[in-house]
Amino acid sequence: MNELTQSLLKAISKYDMNLKGEYKRVRKLEQLSHPYVKRVTSNRMDRIVHLEDHDILVRAFSRDGKIAPVLLFFHGGGFVTGDFDSYSNVCATLAAQTGYKVVSVNYRLAPEHKFPAGVEDCYAVTQQILAHCEDWYQVPADQVILIGDSAGATLSCVTSFLCRDRGGIMPGGQILIYPAAWCDYTDATPFASVAENGTDYILTRKKLLDYMDLYASKPEDRLDPRFAPLRNTDFSHLPPTLLLTMEFDPLRDEGEELGRRLIAADNPVSAFRILNGVHGAFRLPVRQPVTAAIYRHIKTFLNCGEKSEQA
């Protein structure tokens, strides 16, 4: 990373909004800063998924409206911010780049709906979609791949564990883009990248602490594998996985530890560290080198015709 870029990121990171007190303002800023730009090559369709006591809206993005395998997408935002409006451009780009139908899930957010509300939403919606995907999207369940960035990657990973542990229908794979796999960002964390990258690269340690506090219902939640995937004791029998971490991300080391445990349990895993990458790079235009590298790995994992290479 060149000095100019590093200085710019450091300057931006110094402005640490009081997330606990202003999370609603942050949500509005997210929507304003990521307006949806309709593309000729992108078609959108909303569907209501009925759960036991509430409904969840999902939005499908398609490059050409034709039948295609499905990427079931969970957005990032620390379990507190983000929605499928602020991620519409990301989903449209993902559909355009891969040719897959991207189905984005508008799961409930903390602190209005604390843990485990978002997790259970994602699992329940996944099971509904896997059960009805042939009727709704004309593809079998093994052509539905879970994908998410940041908190969304965590939710994707946890959903795969729950599919296995609860005897649910399994997805055909999972793509985890810089997941939050642990639960502690104090000085007690075992992961060095939190201190190394926790002040100067936009996602700061302070923000991570605030996100976790807003998400958790009680201290004991942090011991729950649904809260932090690395709390699991059994990493076997999970779907094929692509796991991507960023060089300058405080979540880098815990994500890579997750990859090592998945590999040790004999799961098919492709894991890459993107050099010069920072948290949030997936939301940047594809012309950015780091974002382009992310998409190269995704396309290779999905067999979209491009070879993956170390970025």
N, C-alpha and C positions, 0 to 999 in steps of 0.2 A: 504494500500500500504506500503511495507516495505521500510526501510530507504535507502537501496542500490538502489532500483528501482527509488525512488524519487530523489536521488542524481544524478543518471544517466540522468534522464529526465531533471533535472535542468541544467546540464552541456550542454546537446544537445540544450536546449532552448536558451542558451546564444548566440549561433551563429545565429544571425538574419540577413540573407542575405537582401540586399537592393532589395526588391521585385519589386518596381516600376522601377528601372533601369535594373534589371537582370531577369525579368520574363521569357524571352526566354531561358536563361541558366537554370532556374528552371525547365522549361518544359523538356529540354534535360536530366537533372539529373533524373527527374521522370521516363522517359523512360528507362534510363540506370539502374536505381535501381530497376525497376520492369519488368525485361524481361519475356516474356511469356514462360512458360515451358509447352510444349505440353503434354497432358495427354492421355492415351489410352481411358479413359472414357469421353473425351470431343471432340465434333465435332463442327467446326466453319463454318458459312456460311454468306457471306456479301450480302447486298441488298442496292440498291440505292433508296432512297425515293425522288421523284421529288416534290419540292415545287414551288411556283409561280415564283421566280426569282433566285433560286439556288437549289442545291441538297444536301441532307444529307445522309451520309453513316450510315447504322445500321449493327450490327454484331450479329448473333444468335449463342449461345452456347448451346449445348445439351449433356446430359449425355450419351444417347444411340442412338440418332437419331430418336427416336420414337415420335409420337404425344403426346404433353403434354401442360398443361396450360402455360401461358406466364408471365414472370416477365420482364416488360419494364423498363430498368435500365438507370438512369442518373448518371453519375460519379461525384465525388467531385473534388475539386481543386480551390475553391474560385471564380468560374466563370472565372478564368484566366489560370489555369494549368490543367493538366490531359487530357486524351483522352482514346479512347477505346483500344489503344495499352497498355498503362501503367496500365489499369484496366482489361486486359485480364485474368490474373490469378484470380482476384477477381470474375469475371463473370464465369469462368470455375469452380471455387470452389462452387459458388452459385448454378450452375446447378447440380453439382455432389451431393451436400448436400441435395437439395430439390427435384430433379427429374423434376423440371420445365425447360422449355426452357427460357433462359435468352437472351433478345434482348437489346443490348447496343447501345445507341444513341450518335453519334459523333457531338454534337451540337457545334455551333460557340462560340468562346471564346473572352473575352475582353483581352486587350484594342483594338484589331483590330476591334472587333464587340461588341460595348458597349451595355448596357441595352437599349432596351429590346430584342436584337437580340436572345440571348440564350433562353430566356423565350418563345418567339414566335416560335423558332425552335422546342422546346420540345412540345408545344401545337399542332403545325401543324403536327409533326410526330406522335404524339399520336392519333390524329384524323384519320390520314391515316391508321395507324395500326389497330385501332378499327373498321374502316370501311371495311378493307380488311382482317381481321385476319382469317376469315373462309377459304378464298382462300389461304392466305400465310402460315398459321400455323395450319389450320384445327381445330380451337377452336372458340367459340363464344366470343363476347366482354366482357361478364361478367367473363370470365376466363383470362382476362388480368389485371394484378396487377402492379401498378406503384411502383417503388422502387428507392431509391437513398440515398447516404451518403453525409453529409455536404451540400455543395452547390447543389449537386444532389438531396438531400432530399428537399431542398427549391424549386427546380424546379419541383419536383414531386407534392409537396403540391400546388404550384401556378397553375400548370397544372390542378389539380382537381378543383380548384376554377374557372378557365377559362372554363373548360368543362361545369360546372354548369351555369355560368353567360352568356355564349355565346350560350347556347342551344345545345352544342355538345354531342357526345356520351360519356357516363360516363364509366370510368374503373370499374372493379369489386372490387377494394380496393387500398390502398396505404400503403407502408412501409417507414417510415421516420426515418432515422438513424442519430442522432445528427444534426438536421436541423439548419440553420441560419434563424431565424424567424424575426429578428429585423434589424435595419439599422444604429445604432449609437453605437460606441465602445469607445467614449470619456468618460470623467468623468461624463458627463450628462446622461449616460445610466441608466435606472431604474433597471438593472439586476446586482445583487451583484456578480454573478459568473464571470463576466468579470474581475473584480479586483482580486477576490480570486484566479482564475485559469489562469490569463492572462499573467503570466511571466515564469512559471516553467514547463509547460506541453506541450511543442512543438508548439501547436497553440497559439501564443502570441497575446496580444492586438495590438502590432505594426503590425503584419501580417494582422490581421483583418481590421485595418484601411487602410492599403495599398490595400488589396483586394477590399474594398468598393470604394476607390478612383479610382482604375483602372476600376471597373465595371460601375460606374455611368457615364452617359453622362452629367448630370447637377445636381445641388443641389436639384432641385425639384423632381428628380427621387426617392429620399429617402422617399417621401410622398406617393408613388405609391404602392398599395397592391401587384402588381406583383414583386416589389423589396423586400418588407418586408411583409410576410403573416400576421403579427400581425396588419398591417394597415387596414385589412378588418374590416368591421362593421357587416357583416352577415356570421356566421360560420355554418349555417345549411345546410342540404341536401348534405352532402359530403359523399364519400364512406367509408366503414369500414376501420379503421386506426390502424396500429401498430406504436407507437412512442417510440423510444428508446433514452435516454440521458445517458451521461457518468458523473460519479461523479466528475472527475477532468477536466472538459471541460469548457472553458469560455462561450460556447454557452448553457450550461446546463439549466440555469434559463429561458431563452427565449423559449427554446424548451418545457420546462414543462408548461410554460404559454400558449403556443399554444395548448398543450394537454388539459389543463383545459378549454379553450374556446371551443374546439371541443366537449368536454364532456358536457359542459353547454348548447350547442346547440342541444343536444340529438342525436349526432352521435354515432355509435358503435365504441368505442375506447379502445384499450389496451395500456396502457402507463407504462413504466418501466424505473427506473434509475438503470444503471449497476454499482454496487459498484466497486471501484478501476479502473474504465474505464477512458481512456483518448481519446481525439479526434484522429481519425485515426485508432482506434483499429480494425475496420471492415476489414482493409487491411492486418492484421497480419494472420499468419497461424492459422488454426482452433484449433490446439492443445493448443494455448494460452487460459488460463481460461476465460478472458474477451471476446475474440472472440467466443469461444465455447458458452458462455452465449448468445451472440447476435444471433447465429444460432439456439439455442434452442427456443428462442422467435419467430424467423421467422418461424421455422418449426411448432410450435404450431399454429401460426396465419394462416398458410397455410394448417393446418390439415395434416401435414406430418408424424404424428404418434408419436411425442414426446411431453411430457407435459412441459409447461413453468414453470419456477420457478424463484423467485427473486434471482438475481446474486449478 
